[in-house]
């Protein structure tokens, strides 16, 4: 019997306008009333993930930065931090610069960049005006301050047909967990840190067997949790490579796939009717 549901945000929980449908909120409330644990696992930073988490009233800690930070949003207590330390971060910056990538890192939930240009500007705009700081030279800044970061975002060419060089992923893979973020872009965490490890941590903390966990997502960074869960569900709008790792494929995020999932797998004998 399933006891925990963990959902991605973008392309999964949100509709095409970037909003949580009212039907989805009602479904999640119905699950909570039945004693279900519900939360979010996202690559987003805390500042942009928390408002969504509060809107759907999660009742378990939030997994953000792809599992690098697990936090109780109601108390502010940081339960788990698995950040990239300065010396490893510098290695990542050097590798990305070798491949002429623009780089964004996070510190205290602020995006740090070398300079504001077309690519870094695109990333800031795509994230709805997140707070950012231009530091001039990221490698030098990290060397001077010895800061760590939950995640690196590698910004490739903005051409929609851009791809990630295979050698780049190989170069990063020794020290980092690398996931594709569409086009030529990358999300980079410390080795072993991903959504799957975040869900594993929470399920063990709540003493819930992995077979009783449902995870839902649509992106490359969701694969680790789809594979961990007892029931990994890919959205109908997911890439075929993501669907290949799922146990079940539901309808697209624009067609209230969550209600279909819940009625079919969670409460098959007492359908939720909105």
Backbone torsions as a table, in degrees:
resi	resn	phi	psi	omega
1	UNK	NA	131.9	-178.0
2	UNK	-76.4	142.1	-177.5
3	UNK	-128.9	-16.0	-177.0
4	UNK	-135.8	137.8	175.8
5	UNK	-125.4	126.1	179.7
6	UNK	-121.8	125.8	-176.5
7	UNK	-123.0	145.2	169.4
8	UNK	-70.5	170.6	179.8
9	UNK	-102.7	-74.1	-173.4
10	UNK	-71.1	127.4	-179.4
11	UNK	81.7	-2.8	-178.6
12	UNK	-127.0	-66.9	-177.9
13	UNK	-79.2	-36.0	-175.2
14	UNK	-91.7	152.3	176.0
15	UNK	-86.8	-172.7	-175.4
16	UNK	-68.9	-15.7	175.5
17	UNK	-91.2	3.0	180.0
18	UNK	77.4	24.7	-178.8
19	UNK	-118.2	156.8	174.8
20	UNK	-85.9	117.6	179.2
21	UNK	-60.0	145.2	179.6
22	UNK	-58.8	-36.0	179.4
23	UNK	-61.6	-37.6	179.5
24	UNK	-65.2	-42.2	178.4
25	UNK	-60.8	-41.0	-179.3
26	UNK	-66.3	-39.5	178.6
27	UNK	-63.3	-45.5	-178.6
28	UNK	-66.3	-37.0	176.5
29	UNK	-64.0	-41.8	178.1
30	UNK	-61.0	-37.6	177.5
31	UNK	-65.9	-45.2	179.7
32	UNK	-60.4	-39.8	179.3
33	UNK	-63.6	-22.5	177.6
34	UNK	-93.8	10.4	176.5
35	UNK	86.1	12.9	-179.1
36	UNK	-77.8	145.6	173.0
37	UNK	-94.2	127.1	-178.6
38	UNK	-130.5	136.3	175.9
39	UNK	-155.9	-176.4	-176.4
40	UNK	-119.2	143.0	168.2
41	UNK	-125.4	119.3	-172.6
42	UNK	-141.8	156.5	172.3
43	UNK	-82.0	-10.1	-178.2
44	UNK	-62.3	156.5	171.4
45	UNK	-73.4	164.2	-177.5
46	UNK	-57.9	-43.2	-174.9
47	UNK	-59.8	-32.4	-179.4
48	UNK	-98.8	-15.5	178.1
49	UNK	-86.9	-37.6	-174.2
50	UNK	-60.0	-43.2	179.4
51	UNK	-58.6	-38.1	178.0
52	UNK	-68.0	-43.1	-179.9
53	UNK	-61.0	-39.9	178.7
54	UNK	-70.1	-36.5	-179.3
55	UNK	-62.7	-38.7	-180.0
56	UNK	-93.5	1.1	173.1
57	UNK	58.4	54.4	177.3
58	UNK	-56.4	148.7	179.8
59	UNK	-120.2	26.8	174.2
60	UNK	-146.1	164.0	179.6
61	UNK	-57.2	150.4	-179.9
62	UNK	-86.7	134.2	174.4
63	UNK	-101.5	115.3	178.4
64	UNK	-129.6	176.2	-174.5
65	UNK	52.1	37.0	179.3
66	UNK	60.1	32.1	177.6
67	UNK	99.4	-3.1	179.6
68	UNK	-73.6	-24.7	178.4
69	UNK	-133.2	126.8	171.5
70	UNK	-119.7	123.4	-169.9
71	UNK	-140.0	142.5	171.3
72	UNK	-83.0	107.2	-174.0
73	UNK	-70.6	-17.8	-177.2
74	UNK	-86.0	-22.1	177.6
75	UNK	-114.3	-17.9	-175.9
76	UNK	82.9	2.4	-178.6
77	UNK	-72.7	123.1	177.2
78	UNK	-85.5	108.2	-173.4
79	UNK	-78.1	-38.1	-178.1
80	UNK	-147.8	129.8	175.2
81	UNK	-127.7	121.5	178.7
82	UNK	-127.1	80.1	-171.5
83	UNK	-95.5	161.9	176.2
84	UNK	-83.5	116.4	-179.2
85	UNK	-70.1	161.0	-171.9
86	UNK	-53.9	-45.0	-175.0
87	UNK	-67.0	-34.7	177.3
88	UNK	-76.0	-37.6	178.2
89	UNK	-59.2	-42.0	179.2
90	UNK	-62.0	-40.0	176.6
91	UNK	-59.2	-44.2	180.0
92	UNK	-63.6	-41.9	178.9
93	UNK	-61.3	-44.1	-179.1
94	UNK	-63.0	-40.8	179.9
95	UNK	-64.6	-46.0	-179.1
96	UNK	-64.8	-38.6	178.4
97	UNK	-65.4	-34.7	177.6
98	UNK	-58.9	-33.8	179.4
99	UNK	-96.7	14.4	175.8
100	UNK	60.0	39.7	174.8
101	UNK	-89.2	146.3	165.4
102	UNK	-82.8	151.5	-170.7
103	UNK	-131.5	136.5	171.1
104	UNK	-124.5	132.5	173.7
105	UNK	-125.5	163.5	-176.1
106	UNK	-117.3	140.0	174.0
107	UNK	-146.3	124.0	-176.5
108	UNK	53.0	38.7	176.9
109	UNK	64.2	26.1	173.7
110	UNK	-118.8	135.2	177.8
111	UNK	-79.5	127.7	177.2
112	UNK	-107.2	131.4	-179.7
113	UNK	-134.5	159.4	175.8
114	UNK	-64.6	-51.7	-176.2
115	UNK	-154.7	163.1	176.7
116	UNK	-93.5	113.8	179.0
117	UNK	-138.9	-167.2	-174.9
118	UNK	-63.7	-37.4	-176.9
119	UNK	-78.3	-46.2	177.9
120	UNK	-67.4	-34.6	176.5
121	UNK	-63.9	-39.5	177.4
122	UNK	-60.8	-44.0	-177.8
123	UNK	-65.0	-41.6	178.7
124	UNK	-63.2	-44.0	179.6
125	UNK	-66.5	-39.0	179.5
126	UNK	-64.2	-25.2	178.9
127	UNK	-100.5	25.6	172.8
128	UNK	55.4	49.4	171.7
129	UNK	70.1	40.8	178.0
130	UNK	-60.6	154.7	179.2
131	UNK	-68.7	133.7	-178.5
132	UNK	-140.2	163.8	179.4
133	UNK	-140.1	129.6	176.2
134	UNK	-88.4	121.1	-174.8
135	UNK	-109.1	-3.8	176.5
136	UNK	89.6	-55.0	179.4
137	UNK	-147.8	108.7	-174.0
138	UNK	-63.7	-43.9	-178.5
139	UNK	-60.3	-46.2	178.7
140	UNK	-64.5	-38.6	-179.4
141	UNK	-64.4	-44.4	179.9
142	UNK	-67.2	-40.3	178.8
143	UNK	-60.7	-39.7	-177.2
144	UNK	-75.1	-40.7	-173.3
145	UNK	-95.2	-19.5	-177.0
146	UNK	57.9	34.0	179.9
147	UNK	-75.9	156.5	171.5
148	UNK	-109.2	169.9	-179.9
149	UNK	-144.0	145.2	176.5
150	UNK	-72.8	-27.7	-174.7
151	UNK	-159.1	145.2	169.4
152	UNK	-106.2	138.2	171.1
153	UNK	-112.8	119.5	177.9
154	UNK	-94.4	118.8	-175.7
155	UNK	-101.2	111.1	179.4
156	UNK	-87.0	-162.8	178.2
157	UNK	-63.5	147.7	-176.7
158	UNK	-84.2	-4.9	175.1
159	UNK	-58.5	129.0	-176.6
160	UNK	-62.0	-17.9	179.7
161	UNK	-98.0	6.2	-179.0
162	UNK	-64.5	146.6	177.6
163	UNK	-126.7	166.5	-179.7
164	UNK	-92.1	128.3	177.3
165	UNK	-60.6	131.2	-179.1
166	UNK	-60.3	-37.9	-179.4
167	UNK	-63.6	-30.9	179.1
168	UNK	-64.3	-47.5	179.1
169	UNK	-61.9	-41.5	178.1
170	UNK	-61.1	-43.2	-178.9
171	UNK	-64.4	-34.4	-178.0
172	UNK	-81.4	-26.4	-167.2
173	UNK	-66.1	-18.7	179.4
174	UNK	-65.2	-38.9	-174.8
175	UNK	-113.2	-10.4	-170.7
176	UNK	-131.1	156.0	168.1
177	UNK	-92.8	121.6	-173.8
178	UNK	-118.0	128.2	175.1
179	UNK	-128.6	147.4	-179.5
180	UNK	-80.3	138.6	-176.2
181	UNK	-118.1	26.7	-179.7
182	UNK	91.6	142.8	-178.7
183	UNK	57.7	-133.5	179.2
184	UNK	-100.6	18.7	-173.1
185	UNK	-95.4	155.1	-176.5
186	UNK	-135.3	144.1	167.7
187	UNK	-108.2	131.0	-169.9
188	UNK	-130.0	121.5	177.8
189	UNK	-121.2	172.1	175.6
190	UNK	-62.0	145.8	-179.2
191	UNK	-51.3	129.3	178.7
192	UNK	89.0	-5.3	179.5
193	UNK	-99.9	118.1	179.0
194	UNK	-158.5	177.7	-178.8
195	UNK	-62.1	-36.9	179.4
196	UNK	-60.6	-43.0	179.2
197	UNK	-67.4	-32.4	176.8
198	UNK	-67.1	-44.8	178.0
199	UNK	-64.5	-40.0	177.5
200	UNK	-58.9	-45.3	179.4
201	UNK	-59.3	-46.5	-178.6
202	UNK	-67.9	-43.9	-177.8
203	UNK	-62.7	-37.8	177.9
204	UNK	-70.3	-36.1	178.3
205	UNK	-64.6	-35.8	178.8
206	UNK	-89.5	1.5	-179.2
207	UNK	57.5	44.7	177.5
208	UNK	-110.2	125.6	178.6
209	UNK	-62.9	143.5	-178.8
210	UNK	-58.6	-28.3	179.2
211	UNK	-68.7	-14.4	179.7
212	UNK	-101.1	14.7	-179.3
213	UNK	-109.4	134.7	172.9
214	UNK	-110.2	129.8	174.6
215	UNK	-122.2	139.0	-176.8
216	UNK	-128.3	132.6	178.6
217	UNK	-164.3	178.1	-177.7
218	UNK	-138.2	-6.4	-173.0
219	UNK	-115.1	171.7	-179.6
220	UNK	-61.0	-34.2	179.8
221	UNK	-74.8	-4.2	176.7
222	UNK	-91.1	-13.9	-173.7
223	UNK	-57.5	-42.5	-177.0
224	UNK	-61.4	-38.3	-180.0
225	UNK	-81.3	-28.3	174.5
226	UNK	-63.4	-37.4	-179.7
227	UNK	-75.2	-30.5	179.7
228	UNK	-74.0	-39.8	-171.1
229	UNK	-66.1	154.0	171.9
230	UNK	-64.4	-32.4	176.4
231	UNK	-134.7	105.2	178.1
232	UNK	-99.1	122.5	-174.2
233	UNK	-118.6	126.6	176.1
234	UNK	-99.2	141.1	176.2
235	UNK	-71.2	153.8	179.5
236	UNK	-63.0	-22.7	179.7
237	UNK	-87.1	1.1	-179.6
238	UNK	-72.6	155.0	174.2
239	UNK	-63.8	150.4	-178.9
240	UNK	-59.5	-31.0	179.5
241	UNK	-67.9	-27.8	177.0
242	UNK	-78.5	-43.1	-179.6
243	UNK	-58.6	-30.1	-178.0
244	UNK	-62.8	-21.6	-178.5
245	UNK	-96.8	0.0	-175.8
246	UNK	-95.4	154.2	174.3
247	UNK	-84.3	-22.8	-175.7
248	UNK	-152.8	146.5	177.8
249	UNK	-119.2	123.5	-179.5
250	UNK	-100.4	-174.6	179.5
251	UNK	-73.6	166.0	179.6
252	UNK	-59.8	161.5	-177.9
253	UNK	-62.2	-17.6	179.9
254	UNK	-84.8	-1.2	-175.2
255	UNK	-121.1	29.0	176.7
256	UNK	54.4	51.7	179.2
257	UNK	-63.1	-25.8	-177.6
258	UNK	-64.0	-43.3	178.6
259	UNK	-60.7	-41.6	178.8
260	UNK	-61.0	-43.5	-179.8
261	UNK	-63.0	-48.8	-176.4
262	UNK	-62.2	-46.0	-178.3
263	UNK	-67.6	-30.9	-177.3
264	UNK	-82.5	-36.1	-172.1
265	UNK	-115.1	-29.1	-172.7
266	UNK	-94.6	-50.1	-178.2
267	UNK	-127.4	58.8	-175.2
268	UNK	-63.2	-22.4	-178.0
269	UNK	-95.9	-4.0	177.9
270	UNK	-145.6	76.1	-174.5
271	UNK	-54.4	138.7	173.8
272	UNK	-83.6	123.3	179.7
273	UNK	-114.8	122.2	-177.6
274	UNK	-90.6	NA	NA
